[in-house]
Amino acid sequence: MDLQHVLDNLSKLSTAEIARIQRPITQGEVSTTLFKRMNPGKSPGCDELTVAFYKKNWDLLKGPYYRCLMESVSKGELTTSQKKIHYQINSEKR
C-alpha cells in the first residue's frame, strides 16, 4: 500500500472539528496539561523547575507562561529555550 492510497482513504475532518483544533489554546488547557498530565517531579522546561514548583507558584507564573506559549504559537516557532528542551528530550529518546 502506498502513501497516496493511505492519504486518499483518510476520513475528512468536519467543519466543527477543524474549528475546534484551530481555536486558541486556553489557560485552562495549559493548566490541565501541566498539572494533571505531567509528573510533579519532572521539569517541563530546561530551567529544571519542577511541575510541583509551577503548581505552587501558578498564580504568579501563569500569565507569563501562557504568553510565552502563545508567542510561540503566533510566530510559528519555538523560543530558544523551548528549542533546547525539545532537543534534549529527543536526544534522550535515542
C-alpha positions as CSV (number, residue, x, y, z in Angstrom):
1,M,0.0,0.0,0.0
2,D,1.5,3.3,-1.0
3,L,1.2,6.7,0.9
4,Q,-1.2,8.2,-1.6
5,H,-3.6,5.4,-1.1
6,V,-3.5,5.9,2.7
7,L,-4.0,9.7,2.3
8,D,-6.8,9.2,-0.2
9,N,-8.7,7.0,2.3
10,L,-8.3,9.1,5.4
11,S,-11.5,10.4,6.8
12,K,-12.1,14.1,6.4
13,L,-12.5,16.5,9.4
14,S,-15.8,18.1,9.8
15,T,-16.1,21.9,9.8
16,A,-16.7,21.8,13.6
17,E,-13.6,19.6,14.2
18,I,-11.5,22.0,12.1
19,A,-12.8,25.0,14.2
20,R,-12.1,23.1,17.4
21,I,-8.5,22.3,16.6
22,Q,-7.8,25.8,15.2
23,R,-9.1,27.7,18.2
24,P,-6.5,29.3,20.6
25,I,-5.2,27.2,23.4
26,T,-6.8,28.3,26.7
27,Q,-5.1,28.9,30.1
28,G,-7.2,26.1,31.4
29,E,-5.9,23.6,28.9
30,V,-2.3,24.7,29.8
31,S,-3.0,24.2,33.5
32,T,-4.7,20.8,32.9
33,T,-1.8,19.6,30.8
34,L,0.8,20.8,33.2
35,F,-0.8,19.7,36.5
36,K,-2.9,16.7,35.6
37,R,-0.9,15.0,32.9
38,M,2.7,15.6,33.9
39,N,4.7,14.0,36.7
40,P,5.0,16.6,39.6
41,G,8.7,15.8,39.9
42,K,9.5,16.4,36.2
43,S,10.6,19.7,34.7
44,P,8.6,21.0,31.7
45,G,11.5,23.2,30.7
46,C,15.2,23.5,30.6
47,D,15.4,25.5,33.8
48,E,14.8,22.3,35.8
49,L,12.0,23.8,37.8
50,T,9.5,21.0,38.5
51,V,5.8,20.8,37.8
52,A,5.4,21.0,41.6
53,F,7.2,24.3,41.7
54,Y,5.0,25.7,38.9
55,K,1.8,24.4,40.7
56,K,2.8,26.1,44.0
57,N,3.6,29.4,42.2
58,W,1.0,29.2,39.4
59,D,-0.9,32.4,40.4
60,L,2.3,34.3,39.8
61,L,3.6,32.3,36.8
62,K,0.5,31.5,34.7
63,G,0.3,34.8,32.9
64,P,4.0,34.9,31.7
65,Y,4.0,31.1,31.0
66,Y,0.8,31.4,28.9
67,R,2.1,34.5,27.0
68,C,5.3,32.7,26.2
69,L,3.4,29.7,24.8
70,M,1.1,32.0,22.8
71,E,4.0,33.9,21.4
72,S,5.5,30.7,20.1
73,V,2.2,29.7,18.5
74,S,1.7,33.1,16.8
75,K,5.2,33.2,15.5
76,G,5.1,29.5,14.5
77,E,8.4,29.0,16.1
78,L,9.7,27.8,19.5
79,T,11.8,30.1,21.7
80,T,15.5,29.4,22.1
81,S,14.9,27.7,25.5
82,Q,11.9,25.7,24.1
83,K,14.1,24.5,21.2
84,K,16.8,23.5,23.7
85,I,14.5,21.4,25.8
86,H,12.9,19.8,22.6
87,Y,16.4,18.8,21.5
88,Q,17.2,17.4,25.0
89,I,14.0,15.4,25.1
90,N,14.5,13.9,21.6
91,S,18.2,13.2,22.4
92,E,17.2,11.2,25.5
93,K,14.7,9.1,23.5
94,R,17.5,7.8,21.3
